[in-house]
Amino acid sequence: MRIWDVPPKVLCRPHLLGEHRELHAAWTVLTTGKRGYSAHPETKRWQGKLAALYLRHELLVDEMKRRGYRHHSPLDSSLATGADRQDVYIDPPERQLELLAAKGCLCSTASQVHHP
């Protein structure tokens, strides 16, 4: 599970859509009390920061729409409570960019490539 802390425009298609899917999984665990992934460090760092997680989702959706993807899974904004800023990182954003660049995908060029 990975929710990045870099601008969504730098993510390639698989990482953008994968993060969106994983964000929904974390959201479900945190808003419904489901146990799956509840002990995962990525889920734990969003505890008490549902407003920030909601805002991250909106950034992902904006980028998905910019690339021409349809989005049909909005989050319930009434559940977006707590802090509206994420300041806890598994890897700092600068390191996340390095990790993405090392994957050999299009993340380094995603902001320049239009994905239909």
C-alpha positions in Angstrom: 0.0 0.0 0.0 1.4 3.4 -0.9 -0.1 6.9 -0.9 2.4 9.2 -2.4 3.1 12.7 -1.2 4.3 14.1 -4.5 2.2 16.0 -7.1 -0.1 13.6 -8.9 1.0 15.0 -12.3 4.4 13.3 -11.9 2.8 9.8 -11.5 2.6 7.5 -14.4 -0.8 5.8 -15.2 -0.2 2.7 -13.0 1.0 4.7 -10.0 -1.8 7.3 -10.3 -4.6 4.7 -10.6 -2.9 2.4 -8.0 -2.7 5.2 -5.5 -6.3 6.1 -6.1 -7.3 2.4 -5.4 -5.1 2.2 -2.3 -6.3 5.5 -1.0 -9.9 4.2 -1.1 -8.7 1.1 0.8 -7.2 3.2 3.5 -10.2 5.5 3.6 -12.5 2.5 4.1 -10.4 1.1 6.9 -10.2 4.4 8.7 -13.9 5.4 8.3 -15.6 2.0 8.9 -13.2 0.3 11.4 -12.5 -2.6 9.0 -9.4 -4.4 10.1 -7.7 -5.1 6.7 -4.5 -3.0 6.5 -5.4 -1.2 9.8 -1.9 -2.0 11.1 -0.1 -1.0 7.9 2.2 2.0 8.4 0.6 3.8 5.4 -2.9 3.5 7.0 -1.6 4.5 10.4 -0.1 7.7 9.2 -3.5 8.9 8.0 -5.2 8.3 11.4 -6.7 11.6 12.6 -6.0 13.2 9.1 -9.1 12.2 7.1 -9.4 15.8 5.9 -5.9 15.6 4.4 -6.6 12.2 2.9 -9.8 13.6 1.3 -7.8 16.5 -0.1 -5.2 14.0 -1.5 -8.1 12.1 -3.2 -9.4 15.3 -4.8 -5.9 16.0 -6.2 -5.8 12.5 -7.7 -9.3 12.9 -9.2 -8.3 16.3 -10.7 -5.3 14.7 -12.4 -7.3 11.7 -13.5 -9.9 13.9 -15.1 -7.1 16.0 -16.7 -5.9 12.8 -18.4 -9.3 12.0 -19.6 -10.2 9.3 -17.1 -13.7 9.0 -15.7 -14.1 9.0 -11.9 -17.1 7.4 -10.2 -16.0 6.9 -6.6 -16.3 10.1 -4.6 -15.5 10.1 -0.9 -18.0 11.3 1.6 -16.8 14.8 2.5 -18.8 14.6 5.8 -16.2 12.1 7.0 -13.2 14.3 6.2 -12.4 15.2 9.7 -9.2 15.8 11.6 -6.0 17.5 10.3 -6.1 18.7 6.7 -2.4 18.4 6.2 -0.1 15.3 6.2 3.2 15.9 7.9 4.2 12.3 8.6 6.1 10.4 5.9 7.3 6.9 5.5 9.8 8.4 3.0 10.0 12.2 2.6 8.7 13.5 -0.7 12.2 14.1 -2.1 13.0 10.4 -1.5 9.6 9.4 -3.0 10.6 11.1 -6.2 13.9 9.1 -6.2 12.0 5.9 -5.6 9.6 6.6 -8.5 12.5 7.5 -10.8 14.2 4.2 -10.0 11.2 2.2 -11.0 11.8 2.6 -14.7 8.2 3.6 -15.4 7.0 6.8 -16.9 6.7 8.6 -13.6 9.5 10.9 -14.4 7.8 12.0 -17.6 4.1 11.6 -16.6 3.6 15.4 -16.3 4.7 15.7 -20.0 2.7 12.8 -21.4 -1.0 12.8 -22.0 -2.7 9.5 -21.2 -6.1 9.0 -22.8 
